Amino acid sequence: MKSDKQLAIPLPMRGGKRPRSGRKPKGKKAMVSHAARPRFERATPVHVTLWVAKHVWSLRSRRCFSLLSRSFAEAREHLGMRMIEFSVQGNHLHLIVEANDSRALSRGMQGLCIRIARALNKLMDQAGRVFSDHFHSRLLTTPTELVRAIKYVIDNHEHHFAEGAGPDPFSSTTTENKSLLAKPVS
């Protein structure tokens, strides 16, 4: 007697690498890599960049900047993250923050982004997303990297606007904006 062979039935597969699979970018292409961020376990300075969506008004207007300032003040030293320096450009923000660990960075940035989004949506009488993608972050592991990043953030308005010499009124270089930052540890 002849034994029967079991036939393979091709079933749709789930998981694994497939064409066009994975998280879709929020625009035509992702601005920030969706790879896992580096983890750290002790207080570390980080350069953070946040890009706003195209429909959001210029952040360098007095109305928007006053809301950003209020959000910075409310979020300073919150959830284990401290803001060291900041610079507001027309469509993005540069921040130098210090976070106790990678979880504190994520939580602190999440809280700051929510505050900013709510404030800007209320001003623009809109709802929905304000930021075009996740925040970009770069750990500053050496003193030289930290100094260069601070200089980059403080002088960033000259790169974008060529306004000439002098402190940028939309950054942490002015005396009135210093009060928005974390209190120095003594």
ChimeraX attribute file (.defattr): number of C-alpha atoms within 10 A of each C-alpha:
attribute: neighborCount
match mode: 1-to-1
recipient: residues
	/A:1	3
	/A:2	4
	/A:3	5
	/A:4	6
	/A:5	6
	/A:6	6
	/A:7	6
	/A:8	6
	/A:9	6
	/A:10	6
	/A:11	6
	/A:12	5
	/A:13	7
	/A:14	7
	/A:15	7
	/A:16	6
	/A:17	8
	/A:18	9
	/A:19	5
	/A:20	7
	/A:21	9
	/A:22	10
	/A:23	8
	/A:24	11
	/A:25	14
	/A:26	14
	/A:27	10
	/A:28	7
	/A:29	8
	/A:30	14
	/A:31	15
	/A:32	17
	/A:33	12
	/A:34	14
	/A:35	6
	/A:36	6
	/A:37	13
	/A:38	9
	/A:39	11
	/A:40	15
	/A:41	11
	/A:42	11
	/A:43	16
	/A:44	18
	/A:45	26
	/A:46	23
	/A:47	23
	/A:48	19
	/A:49	19
	/A:50	21
	/A:51	20
	/A:52	21
	/A:53	16
	/A:54	11
	/A:55	12
	/A:56	19
	/A:57	17
	/A:58	17
	/A:59	21
	/A:60	19
	/A:61	13
	/A:62	12
	/A:63	13
	/A:64	19
	/A:65	19
	/A:66	15
	/A:67	19
	/A:68	23
	/A:69	19
	/A:70	14
	/A:71	21
	/A:72	23
	/A:73	18
	/A:74	14
	/A:75	23
	/A:76	20
	/A:77	18
	/A:78	18
	/A:79	17
	/A:80	18
	/A:81	26
	/A:82	25
	/A:83	24
	/A:84	21
	/A:85	24
	/A:86	27
	/A:87	24
	/A:88	26
	/A:89	20
	/A:90	17
	/A:91	18
	/A:92	17
	/A:93	19
	/A:94	24
	/A:95	23
	/A:96	24
	/A:97	26
	/A:98	24
	/A:99	27
	/A:100	17
	/A:101	17
	/A:102	19
	/A:103	16
	/A:104	20
	/A:105	26
	/A:106	17
	/A:107	16
	/A:108	23
	/A:109	22
	/A:110	14
	/A:111	17
	/A:112	19
	/A:113	20
	/A:114	16
	/A:115	18
	/A:116	22
	/A:117	22
	/A:118	17
	/A:119	19
	/A:120	22
	/A:121	15
	/A:122	11
	/A:123	13
	/A:124	12
	/A:125	8
	/A:126	12
	/A:127	11
	/A:128	8
	/A:129	15
	/A:130	22
	/A:131	21
	/A:132	21
	/A:133	19
	/A:134	19
	/A:135	19
	/A:136	17
	/A:137	19
	/A:138	14
	/A:139	19
	/A:140	19
	/A:141	11
	/A:142	10
	/A:143	10
	/A:144	10
	/A:145	15
	/A:146	17
	/A:147	11
	/A:148	12
	/A:149	21
	/A:150	20
	/A:151	12
	/A:152	16
	/A:153	23
	/A:154	22
	/A:155	18
	/A:156	19
	/A:157	21
	/A:158	15
	/A:159	10
	/A:160	10
	/A:161	10
	/A:162	9
	/A:163	11
	/A:164	10
	/A:165	8
	/A:166	10
	/A:167	16
	/A:168	18
	/A:169	17
	/A:170	23
	/A:171	27
	/A:172	24
	/A:173	18
	/A:174	13
	/A:175	11
	/A:176	10
	/A:177	17
	/A:178	15
	/A:179	13
	/A:180	21
	/A:181	20
	/A:182	20
	/A:183	13
	/A:184	7
	/A:185	4
	/A:186	3
